[in-house]
Amino acid sequence: MAVPPIQPTRAVGAGPTGLVRALRVSLMLDVVLGLLVAVVLPLAIVAIPNTISVVAALLPPEVSQIAMIRAHGLALPAMVLTMPVAAVLVRRVRAAPMVVAGLTLLAFADAAGGYAGSTMLVGGLRVLHGVGAGLLVPATLMAVWGRSSFLRALWAAVLAASLLAAQALALWPLDQVDSWRVTLQPYPMLTGVALALAALYLVLWLKDGGSTAGPGAAVAARGRTLWAVVPAAGVAALALGSTFDWSAGLVIRAALVSVAVLLALASSGASRGAVGRAPAYAMVAVGVVVLPTAAQVTYVELGGLGGPGLSGLWSAFAIATLVALLAAALTNRLGATAMPMVTAGGLVVVVAGLCAVRLFLPAPGGLALILPFTLLAGGASMAITGALRSCAEEAALLALSLFFPAVLAGFLLGSGVQVAQLREAKSPQALVDGFVDALHLWALIGGGLVLVVIVLAAVLARLLPGSPGSPGSPPDAGTVDTSPVASPSSGLVPSPAGEIDPAGGAWREAVTRGQPGPTVVRPRSEAVTGSHTPARSKPEAGPERGSVAAAGGGTGAGKGNRSRPRHEPDRVPERDPDAEPEPEKVVAPPVVVPPPAPSPEDGPGSGPALQ
């Protein structure tokens, strides 16, 4: 079989203009994605709090306040049920379209909220809020997953800060309002800005090749993630049932059972051993305690209860957000081997924040809130960043599927504690004291739950196999599995770092690192059959030697090839661009035709075309 003559090729992005264009698109994509995360995650989390009771006096007389509170609280159960489905869907549809879809739902619900006039319509719009937020959280995580580790750390820090400030952000637009419908559209302008950023991100994502999301979901991964629907549905049913005059003891017991089920699923459903269980444990612990604690602290520190009010809280929130960003950035700089210790250390810091809540709150000034807020936000940021750093994509999505059920279980538990403490209150002062006692008791219970998670993770890491570095443990989050064979038919081209990407993705990765383009290699089958003739058998090495090696001829080449290091790629021999091309020598039977080398007719800077 004759090898066809090599035609002049045009290397995509080989010239300086192509390099600058690719680098510019990649940089713009990272910047837009960072801004999108900073805006979208707070919008998604701020949909959780139920604030209709604050403006209940503005409701029409014919509308039942209890029914409206129940309808307004449907957002979080909708998020709980959407999350597992979205975690599976994002690996098939990709992240960018899901971000646009989630923000579109939020924008539609905000726009329609100004016309809501019945309990049924309010419930439907809050369900749309919950579904949109349930799509956005996993979509933003998978969007940053394919980019740099810094963006993943930014995602964790923004999530921690959003959990801390969600209740205050939900209450802020309700100050001195004259319509209860504001609760359905708290930040419509910000939603519009986020939608514009999402559209720009979608355009840049398509321009970059649309390859920033992970691969399609495996059947096993879908099964493990969809199993989270069962406890999610159970927790949602408990939350709805608790609004029908359940006793405080029954609510507390139901919430504790929900947390136990979530921890059981985190222990048995996560794959890859301790590394796979770490994000599930971290998400459950952070979800149960951070937002419910911050919500109670916000209510206790309002001006009507002797606190500084919302205006006095923002300095503490701002400092806590900066601490969360700094903690995530420092955690991201550590090695992968330190991540299990960092994750456990972050949860310990969260426990310290709960202790500070019990010891120093309530406080008449906002400065006293800096310590508990920074400990809660910084510890949550450390724990989530460390857990996501070393885990596989499937484990991260399973952890997110358990996150919103944990938040709902935490609210159930906190509400049960509050009802138990306020049951005997007969005066305004007794009501205030009951709120404070409930906050202190909740801090004690929450700290105990986080300690249980830390001990459970440590015990299972010792008893069960799959710790980092052992067989079956996942690779570091910053690496890509190099097990597929690179071949022209598979479209896989190794980059200089040894990673395997689809053709074009490896070139963009090399461009962003400032390294030369990827080296085209032949399939592993060719290396086994022989691709290099030993120098001692061919002293007259020249163009003929390159053509013979390319055709895979020579009976003794296999032994010579096995003596070379296994990790060294077989490179296509370079030719002098000024010399005339010599005809290829054909050795029958040829094993495989290698990718074309640069033609002498190509201009300067031309390289091998990416297959």
Stockholm file with secondary structure:
# STOCKHOLM 1.0

chainA/1-611         MAVPPIQPTRAVGAGPTGLVRALRVSLMLDVVLGLLVAVVLPLAIVAIPNTISVVAALLPPEVSQIAMIRAHGLALPAMVLTMPVAAVLVRRVRAAPMVVAGLTLLAFADAAGGYAGSTMLVGGLRVLHGVGAGLLVPATLMAVWGRSSFLRALWAAVLAASLLAAQALALWPLDQVDSWRVTLQPYPMLTGVALALAALYLVLWLKDGGSTAGPGAAVAARGRTLWAVVPAAGVAALALGSTFDWSAGLVIRAALVSVAVLLALASSGASRGAVGRAPAYAMVAVGVVVLPTAAQVTYVELGGLGGPGLSGLWSAFAIATLVALLAAALTNRLGATAMPMVTAGGLVVVVAGLCAVRLFLPAPGGLALILPFTLLAGGASMAITGALRSCAEEAALLALSLFFPAVLAGFLLGSGVQVAQLREAKSPQALVDGFVDALHLWALIGGGLVLVVIVLAAVLARLLPGSPGSPGSPPDAGTVDTSPVASPSSGLVPSPAGEIDPAGGAWREAVTRGQPGPTVVRPRSEAVTGSHTPARSKPEAGPERGSVAAAGGGTGAGKGNRSRPRHEPDRVPERDPDAEPEPEKVVAPPVVVPPPAPSPEDGPGSGPALQ
#=GR chainA/1-611 SS CCCCCCCCCCCTTCSHHHHHHHHHHHHHHHHHHHHHHHHHHHHHHTTSSCCGGGGGGGSCTTSCHHHHHHHHTTHHHHHHHHHHHHHHHHHHHCHHHHHHHHHHHHHHHHHHHTTCCSHHHHHHHHHHHHHHHHHHHHHHHHHHHTSCHHHHHHHHHHHHHHHHHHHHHHHGGGTTCSCGGGGGCSCHHHHHHHHHHHHHHHHHHHHTTSCCSCCCCCHHHHHHHHTTHHHHHHHHHHHHHTTTTCCHHHHHHHHHHHHHHHHHHHHHHCCSHHHHHHHHHHHHHHHHHHHHHHHHHHHHTSGGGTSCCGGGTHHHHHHHHHHHHHHHHHHHTSCGGGHHHHHHHHHHHHHHHHHHHHHHCSCSSSGGGHHHHHHHHHHHHHHHHHHHHSSCHHHHHHHHHHHHHHHHHHHHHHHHHHHHHHTTCCSHHHHHHHHHHHHHHHHHHHHHHHHHHHHHHHHHHHHSSCCTTSTTCCCCTTCCCCCSCCCTTTTEEECTTSCEEETTHHHHHHHHTTCCCCCCCCCHHHHHHCCCCCGGGCTTCSHHHHHHHHHTCCSSHHHHHHTSCTTSCCCCCCCCTTSCCCCCCCCSSCCCCCCCCCCTTSCTTCCCCCC
#=GC SS_cons         CCCCCCCCCCCTTCSHHHHHHHHHHHHHHHHHHHHHHHHHHHHHHTTSSCCGGGGGGGSCTTSCHHHHHHHHTTHHHHHHHHHHHHHHHHHHHCHHHHHHHHHHHHHHHHHHHTTCCSHHHHHHHHHHHHHHHHHHHHHHHHHHHTSCHHHHHHHHHHHHHHHHHHHHHHHGGGTTCSCGGGGGCSCHHHHHHHHHHHHHHHHHHHHTTSCCSCCCCCHHHHHHHHTTHHHHHHHHHHHHHTTTTCCHHHHHHHHHHHHHHHHHHHHHHCCSHHHHHHHHHHHHHHHHHHHHHHHHHHHHTSGGGTSCCGGGTHHHHHHHHHHHHHHHHHHHTSCGGGHHHHHHHHHHHHHHHHHHHHHHCSCSSSGGGHHHHHHHHHHHHHHHHHHHHSSCHHHHHHHHHHHHHHHHHHHHHHHHHHHHHHTTCCSHHHHHHHHHHHHHHHHHHHHHHHHHHHHHHHHHHHHSSCCTTSTTCCCCTTCCCCCSCCCTTTTEEECTTSCEEETTHHHHHHHHTTCCCCCCCCCHHHHHHCCCCCGGGCTTCSHHHHHHHHHTCCSSHHHHHHTSCTTSCCCCCCCCTTSCCCCCCCCSSCCCCCCCCCCTTSCTTCCCCCC
//
